[in-house]
Amino acid sequence: MNLDDFEAYLDPDAEALAFKLQAYLKTKNGNLLEQITLNHKDNRYYWCIMTKGFILINGNAEMYILSWKEDDKGQYYVYSPYSFAQGAVFMVPKNEIIKMGYN
């Protein structure tokens, strides 16, 4: 057994990717986004402002509320990493959001 395999440093490309992904969880001022969960665990469709269409979101997904104002329908802008390749910003009704705080 070669112990050097267990002490390897993080690949520079992986480290750069980790820093990039970490930047998406902060505001422009450097404040952390507040983590949320939904009051259900179902798969539901939500309006994605990036694709201008509905996307399927799992109720157990990792989500963060953005510090933007709610819209005129009482919905908040929520960010989720969505998939490894891209994140998504979508609208969630206020009554479905449970704030978890800063974990």
N, C-alpha and C positions, 0 to 999 in steps of 0.2 A: 504494500500500500504506500502510495506517495502522498505525504501530508501537504506538499506544496499545492496540490489540487484544491485543498480546503481553505487555503489562505489567499486565494487569488483576489486581486482587486477588481472592482467593477469595470467592465469594458467601457472605454471612453465614449463610445456611441450610446451605450445604455445609460450612462451617467448623464449625457447631454439630453437624452430623451426624458429622463426622470425630472431634470430641472425644467424642461419645457412643460411637461404635464403639471408640475407643481405650480407653475406660473398661472395656469388657468384657474386655480383655486383662490386667487387673490384679486382684490380690486386694483385699479390703477394706483391708488394711494398705498398699496401694500397691506391693506386690511384683509383678514381672512373672510371668506364667504361662509355664511352660517349654514350648517348642514341641516337638511330636513328629511322627513319621511312622509309618505302619504297615509291617509287614514284607512287605506284598503291595500290589499296585496294582489289585486287583480291586474291583468293586462288591460290597459285602456289606451285609446287614441287621444293624443293631445296635439294642438296646433303648434307646429314648429316654425319659428319666425325665420329660420335660416333657409329652409327648403320651401317655405310657403305652402305647406301641406301637412296633413296629419301623419304622425309617426306613432308606432306602438311602443308604449313605455310600460315596463314591469313595475308594479307597486313596490317591489323590494329593491329597486335600483338605487344606486348612490346618487344623491341630488343635493344641490346647493341653491339657496334663494339668492337672486341678484338684488342689489341695492337700488334698483330702478323703481319708479312709481308703479303702483298697480294701474291697470287699464280701467276704462270706463265700465267694464263688465265685472269688476271685482276680481280679476285674475292677476296673478303674479308671474313674473318672469323667473323661470327656474333653469339652471344649468345642470346637465348631467354629462359625464364622460361618454355615455351612450354606447359607444363601441371603442375598441382600442385605436382605431384609425381616426376617429373624429368625435367631437363633442356635439351636443345639441342644446339649443335654448328653446324652450317651449312654454306655453301658457298653462297655468294650473289654477283652478278656482280656489279662492281663499279658504273655503270651508273644507278642502281636502288636504290642507297643509298642516303638518305637525312639526314645529320647530324643535330640533334636538340640541341646539346650542353649538358651542365650539368644542369639538372633541379632538 
